[in-house]
Amino acid sequence: EAASPPSPQRRREWRQQAQRRNGGVTMGIFDGMLLVSDFDNTLVYTEEALRLCVDMPPISPRNRAALKHFMTEGGIFSVATGRAKPAFDTVVDDIPMNGPTVLFNGAAIYDFSRHRYLYTAFLPEAARAHIAQVAAELPAVAVELYHDDNSIHALNANDVTRRHMHVTHTPTVEVASMDDVPSPISKALFSTEEEHLPMLLEYLRSQPWYDGYEVVPSAVTLVELTAKGANKGGMVVRMAQMLGISRENVVCVGDHANDISMLTWAGLGCAPANAIPQVRETPGVHVLPDCREDAIAALIDELEKALV
């Protein structure tokens, strides 16, 4: 059973904490709160664009208005995405956001307002050999290699790679081997057709180096590989520390397995109704309306009603 939103008493406590921090001055109702949302299929429904290679929809007017209201009332809104910096560069100007961004599925925190990384946890050099091994032994699996600049390289590029690039609008250099891929590598993204995903996951789990990384699916065709500890949950913890916000004042929203680490750490973890069963059924996760029914706006409305 889904958990209930924080009680009115808890919300009043948050507001009282905010007032104390501001010398007793009454602030906005969301002051002292950090809301962190996944982007694809949580803030914006992009699954259809990926599948059909059509244009990605913008943020809905209702979500946009709700986020502006949340920030006007003192809240900090951030995105935690599996997207790399160049892929998020294409959408960031359309997002009402006043906090830093978790990129690369948890390999970095980036401040788009100041155009600089606040923290990075990129792959070790040893990962190059492991990625090359996967590419050689599973030729039907493509690998996208991301870096701290706007460059992306693709090994064994396939149709999934090209559909993914269409949605993210990011230029990618196809390479013949890992020798053509520069360092550092922020993350590796394995892609294959949906029916082959279980085979890919089974292969990765069988490797002796598997436990040295964070390996998690982020879509029905994609598997993320980042440095050990570089996941969304770990980076949201670090972001909250940077912003001076306590765990109980953090709300996170996500739809896929790569979001679970932040949902279970947050004071309140939420999932849109379109989230995969593994996420919706995670203990303590509060289920919202479908992403296509403005899940983020519905959440902000719930939070406000619980407070007043």
N, C-alpha and C positions, 0 to 999 in steps of 0.2 A: 504494500500500500504506500502511495506517495506521501511524503511528509508535508505537513501544513506550512504555510509561510510563517515567518516570525510573528509572534504575538504583538498586540498593541503595546503591551508593557515593555517588550524588548525594544520596539521602535522608539518608545519614549525615552528609554535609557540611552539609546544611540544619540537622540537629540540633546539630552542633558549633557552627555559627554562632549558633544560638539560645542555647546554653550560654555562649558567650563574651559575648553581649549581657547575660546574666543572671549574670555573675560566676562562671561555672563551675558554677552550680546546674543539676542535671538538671531539665529541664522536660518538658512533654508531647511526645509524638512528632510532633505537628503544629505545635509552636511555631514562629513565624516564617513560617508559610505562609498565603497568602490564596487562598481558593477563591471564585470568582465564577461564579454560574450565571444563565442566562436563566430566566425563570419559566414562561411559557406553552409547553407541549409540550417542556419540558426538565426542570424540577422537577416540574411538574404537567401532565398531559395535558388540555388544554382544547379541542382541536380539535372534538371531538364536541359539547361543550356549545355552542360557537359555531355549529356547523352546524345542530344540532337545537333550539337555544334551550331547553336543559335546564339544571339546576343544575350548577355547576362542582364537580368532585370536590375533596376536601381533599387535603393532602399525605399520602402513604401512610405507614403506620406504620413501614415499613422505612426510608424516606428520613428520616423524622423522627428515628428512633433514631440513624441514622448521623450526621446533622448534629449532634445533641447530643453524640455521642461525639467528633466532630471538634473541636468547640469546647471540650469538657472537656479534651481533649488539647492545647490551646493554639492551635488554628487559628482564623483569622478567616473567617467566612462572610458573603458579601454577595450581593445579587441585582442584576443589570443587566437592566432590563426596558424594553420600548418603552412600557409603560403610563405614564399620567400619574399624578400624585400621588393624585387622588381615586379612580382605578381601582385603584391599589395599596393605598390605605387600607383597602379592603374585604377584603384578604387578608393584610395584613402581620402581624396579631396571631396568625395561624395558622402563621407561619414561624419556626422556630428560627434566629435570625440575630443576630450580634453586631457586624456591620460596617455602614457606611453603604450607601445604595442608589443606584444609577445609575437615574435616571428619564428619561422622555421620549425613550427611545432614545439617550441620550447628551447631552441638553441640560442636565442638572443632576445634582448629587450631593446627596442629602438624608439627614439624620440623623433617623430616626424616633424614636430614644430621647430626643433633645433638641428635636424638632419644629422644625427649622430647616434652611434650605439652607446647604450648605457651599460650593457653587460653582454658578454658572449660566452658560449660553451660549445665550441665547434668540435668536429670529429678529430680524433687522434690520427696521426699519420699511418698507424697500423691498419686503419679502416680501409685504406686504398687497396690492400691485398685482398681483404675480405669481399669488398665490392666487386673487384675484378673476378674473383672466384665465382660469385653468383652469376655474373654476366656470362662467363664462359660455360658454366654447367647448366644454366637455364636460358638458352638463347631466345626463348619466347618472352622473357621478362626484360623490360626496359628499365634503365636507371637514369634518373635525372639528378645531376650533381649541382648543388647550390653553393654560392660563395658569399663573402661579405660585401662584395660590390654588386653590380646589377648583371653579372654574367651567370649563365646557366649552360651546362654541357649535358648532352644526352648520349648514352651508350646503349646500343641495341634498340634505337628508337622504333616504336611501333604505333599502331593506330590510337591506342590509349594515350600515348605521349602527345600525339598531334591534337587529339580532342582536348586534352588538358591544357595544352598551350593556347588553343583557340579561346578557351574560357578565360584564361589568365592574361592573354594578350602579351606574353613575354617571349622575346626572341631567344632562341636556343641554338647553340652550336652542336651539331652532331659530330661525334668523335668515334674513332675506330678502336681505341683502347684507353685505359686509365693513364697511360703515359702522356696522353694529350690533355689531361685534366690538371689544372693548376691547384695549388694549395693556398690557403686552407679551404677545406670543404665544410660548410656549415651543417649540411644534412644531405642524405641520400634518399631519394624517393623511388621505390620500386613500383612499376606499374605493369599490369597484365589484365587480360579480359576477366570478367567477374567469375566465370566458371573455373579459372585456373588459380584464383586467389587461395583456396585451401591448400593446394599443392605448394604454392610459394611459401605460405606460412609454415607448413610442415617442414619444408626444406630448411628454412631459416632456423627453426627451433631445434633442428637436429645438429646444428653446427657447434663445435666446442667454444666458439667465440660469442655465441648468441647472448649470454648473460652479461657480456661486457658492454652492451648497448641498450638503448631504449628502442624497442621494435614494436610498433603498434599500427594497426590499420587505421586509415583516416577516411576511407571511402570504400565502396565495394570493389574498386579496381586498384587501390593505392595502399602501399605499406611504407611507413616512415621509419628511417633509421637515423637516430641522433646519438650523441655522446651519452654515456651513463649519467643519469640524473638530469639530463636536459629534456624535460617534458613540460607540459603546460602547467601542471601543478607546482613544480619546483620554481618556475619562473613567476607565477602569480604570487607565491610566497615572497620571493625576492622583491617583486614590484610593490607589494603591500608594505614591506619593510622600508623601501625607498620613500614611500609616500607617508609613512608614519600611521598606517591604518591597521587596526588589530583584526585578527582572523574573523571574529564574530561579526565584524562590519563589512565583510566581503561577500558579495553575491556573484556566483558564476553560472553561466548558461552554455550548454553545448549539446551536440546531437550524436557524436560518434565516440568510439572507444578511446581515441586520443584525447578526449575531453574529461574522462573519468577522474584522472588524477587531480584536476582542479575542482571538479564538482564535489568530490569527497573531502577535500581540504577546506573549502569555503564554509563560512557560517551558514550559508544557504546555497545549495546546489540545485539547479533547475535544468529541465530538458524540454524542448518542444515536443509535441505529440508525434511528429514525424521522426524522432530519434530512433535509433536501432533499439531492439528489445533489451540488449545488454545494458544500455544507458538508462532507459526508462525504469528498468527493474533494479537498478542499483539502490541499495538501502539508503534512505534519507533523501533521495532525489525527488523534488517536487515537479510534477508534470504540468506543463503549460499548454495552451492551444498550439496548433500546428504553426510552423514557421510561415506558411502561406496565409495564416490568419493573424499575423502580427504578434508573434509570441512575446517579443521584447516589450512592446507597448502594453500588452496584457500584464506582464510582470510588473512594470513600473506602476500601473494602475493598482495592482494588488498591494504593492508595497505602500503606496500612498494611503489607500483605504485602511490598511492595518495600523497606520500611524495616527490618522486624524479621528 
